[in-house]
Amino acid sequence: MTQPTKERQTPGTSAAEVLRALHHGRAAGDPLVLPGPWDAASARVFADAGFPALATPSAGISASLGYQDGEGTPPDEMFAAIRRITRAVDVPVTADIEAGYGLPAAELVERLLEAGAAGCNLEDSDPARAALVDPERHAERLAAVRAAAGDALVVNARIDTYLRGERTPAAAVRRGLLYAAAGADCVYPILAPATHLAAIAEGVGIPVNALCKPGTPSPRELGVLGATRVTFGGGLQAEALETVRAMAAGLAP
């Protein structure tokens, strides 16, 4: 894993400004690595290790609260969990809020800012139907979020074509261009093969988020292949849980 680049918030600089700046001027092979804390304690561990920003995973938080991912967590509990994390650290935190829990854009932004988030993920899938939403309609939602937030949030537009649709760079770029025009700061073609990242980054023209998980290239390699930022979804929480499971097996009578 690449070494964290320290760029802490300074007086007069918002957390969103710090997070946005961390996406730019990065060399190939030096992506912004954003570990995914699922509670305040894990957030402190990552912040103390020197990571300049964090990215909450909906799957990890949902699992820690006893719910299923895919908007199975009540919004009040999700935003409360995000607030506990942001309160525990002094680095920017971007929050995975899935498809936005059906909240109007203005209310969604208000709740994110109240929770202390500096950014958010918004996916273009409908959890209820497990299907992609119309890209123009999703672009309108992103534009409404941008209008409500101004520069106070870094918006990461998740593209789910590799999860539910046509698994090609062209399909991701078509959606990504709409989302960039709507005001997204970066795009997240989740599950895109590493070999597709460069084409997506070139085609969309804004930073690309890549998912790092077992069996994929390392964060540094993903950076060389075109990723500006790297996240882990719920993978780090799942790894931690496996460690706890092994401890439990060793303690069991």
ZIBEL-V122836 format. One line per field, one symbol per residue. ss: DSSP state (A for helix, B for strand, O for the rest). psi: psi as a letter, one per 40 degrees, with the letter a starting at -180 (. if undefined). burial: # if it has 16 or more other C-alpha atoms within 10 Angstrom, else .. Layout:
ss: ???
psi: ???
burial: ???
This chain:
ss: OOOOOOOOOOOOOOAAAAAAAAOOOOOOOOOBBOOOOOOAAAAAAAAAOOOOBBBBOAAAAAAAAOOOOOOOOOAAAAAAAAAAAAAAOOOBBBBBOOOOOOOOAAAAAAAAAAOOOOBBBBBOBBOOOOBBOOAAAAAAAAAAAAAAAOOOOBBBBBBOAAAAOOOOAAAAAAAAAAAAAOOOOBBBBOOOOAAAAAAAAAAAOOBBBBBOOOOOOOAAAAAAOOOOBBBOOOAAAAAAAAAAAAAAAAAOO
psi: iihihhgihihehidddddddeeifhihegihhgigieidddddddddeeheiihihdddddddefiiiffehhdddddddddddddeifiihihhfbeefeiiddddddddddeeieiihhifihddefiiihdddddddddddddddbeeihhhhhhfdedeahgidddddddddddddeeidiigghehideeddddddddeiihhihhiheiiiddddddeehdihieaeddddddddddddddddei.
burial: ...#..###....#######.##.....############.###.##..###############....#####.#..##.#######.#############...#..##.###.#############....#..#..##.######.##.#############...#.#.###.######.#############.######.##.########....####################................
